[in-house]
Amino acid sequence: MSESPISAAELRRIQEKLNYSNSDMGELLGISSKTWSNKISPSGAKTGAGKIQKLEYEFLLLLIGEHPKFKLIK
């Protein structure tokens, strides 16, 4: 599965909606907080900004209740 170019701003928006720190986001996705910081960095492709797996993105959309097809039910 290839990585999808989701904007760094979109990833920051999701993070803010979840009210998670960089460390929380890293733990949630199984990556380091530094790697997450690079993904939300506005500095561009050199740091991997916006590069996230499609499945990871869909998971985050589920968590914030914005997935186009599915929703989480407690």
C-alpha positions in Angstrom: 0.0 0.0 0.0 1.4 3.3 -0.9 1.5 6.5 1.1 -1.1 9.1 0.4 -0.1 12.8 0.2 -2.5 14.2 2.9 -1.6 17.8 3.7 0.4 18.5 6.8 -2.3 21.0 7.7 -5.0 18.3 7.5 -3.0 16.1 9.9 -2.6 19.0 12.3 -6.3 19.7 12.1 -7.1 16.0 13.0 -4.5 16.2 15.9 -6.2 19.3 17.2 -9.6 17.8 17.0 -8.4 14.8 19.0 -6.7 17.1 21.4 -3.6 14.9 21.3 0.0 15.8 21.8 2.7 14.8 19.3 3.7 12.0 21.6 0.0 10.8 21.8 -0.3 10.8 18.1 3.0 8.9 17.7 1.8 6.3 20.2 -1.5 6.0 18.5 0.1 5.3 15.2 3.0 3.2 16.5 5.6 5.8 15.4 7.9 8.2 17.3 6.7 11.6 18.3 9.6 13.0 16.1 8.3 11.1 13.1 4.8 12.5 13.7 6.3 16.0 14.1 7.9 15.5 10.6 4.5 14.5 9.1 2.8 17.7 10.4 5.7 19.9 9.5 5.0 22.7 7.0 8.6 22.4 5.7 7.7 20.1 2.9 8.6 16.7 1.4 12.1 16.6 2.8 10.8 15.7 6.3 8.0 13.5 5.1 5.3 16.1 5.7 1.8 14.7 5.0 3.0 11.2 4.2 0.7 8.8 5.9 -0.7 5.4 5.0 -4.3 5.5 3.6 -5.4 3.1 6.3 -3.9 5.3 9.0 -5.7 8.3 7.6 -9.0 6.4 7.5 -8.5 5.3 11.1 -7.9 8.9 12.1 -11.1 10.0 10.3 -13.0 7.3 12.2 -11.7 8.6 15.5 -12.8 12.2 14.8 -16.2 11.0 13.3 -15.5 12.2 9.8 -15.1 9.0 7.8 -17.2 9.1 4.7 -18.6 5.6 5.0 -18.2 4.4 8.6 -18.6 5.5 12.1 -17.5 4.2 15.5 -20.2 3.1 17.9 -19.5 2.6 21.6 
